[in-house]
Amino acid sequence: MIARLLDHIAIEARASLPPLSAHKPCNPSLIVRDDTILCVYKGINFDLETEGYRFTYGGYNVPFCDSQNYVAELDMDLKVRGAHFLEDRHIRARPFALHGLQDLRLFAWRDGLWCMGAAATHETQSGAVRRRLVERVVLCRLAGKTLKVAAVLPSRQLREKNWMPWVRGDDLFAIY
């Protein structure tokens, strides 16, 4: 797959993934299918500053980070053909994902497109000034422009992030 992509793209080629809101685009994950590159990426509402993170919505400071997810189609020259929001409001309505899905990894498995990422919820800690971030890894099927939860992976810690899916034959693994 990598050799095929590199056969078509100059080593220093760049893709500009479009922002679809005030959130800043980052962290792409892509897959090549036929003559199309599918890219899942997120938009974030924060800036990293010397003193830490600054979270904003429409110019107003807010107490926590949030992300949105998008899907884009690119041609083999990395030109964007189109980009859309990934529908996930039905997932955000669940307690484990109140503040969105982060760092989705796109992959093909069982004749479909899938994503694995971290679902985030900020919880208030009694007596604490800051909220704590609780993350759970979620496996989703990509159905058009909608993410559908297939499984919420079990967790033994507050932070579950940066898991990478790995398909071998018909089996799905996750590497941390």
C-alpha positions, 0 to 999 in steps of 0.5 A: 500500500505504501509503495503504491501511494509513493509511486504517485506522490512526490515526496514533498507533496502536501495536502491541505485538509479543509477546516469545516468549522472554527476547529483546527484540522489535524491528526489525519489517518488515511487509506488508499482505495482504488484511485482515491485516498480516504482521510479521516481527521479531527478538528480541535478547539485548542492551542498549545501555549507556553503555559499549557492549553487554551481552549476556545469556542467562537473566541470564548474561553471554555474549560475543556477540549473538544474535537470534531471529526471529518472525512475527506476524499483526495485524488492521488495527487493529494488534491481534496475532492470533498470533505464532510463532517462525520456524524457522531452526535448519537455517540456524544450523547453517551456518557463515555463520549460527551466531549467527542471522539479523538484521534480516529485511525481509519482501516479496512476490515471485513469488507468495510471501513472502520475507525478506532479512537478515544472517546473523551468525557471530562468529569468534575472531581470533587474539591478539584479546580480542574476536570479530569479527562476520562478516555475509552477506546471505541471501535466504530464502523464508518457507514457513509458519513456516520460513525456507528459504535461496534464496541467500547473496549474495556479499560483499566485506566483513565487515559486510553489513547493512541491505540492502533488497529492491526488487521491480520487475515480476518482478525482485528488486533489493537496495539498500544 
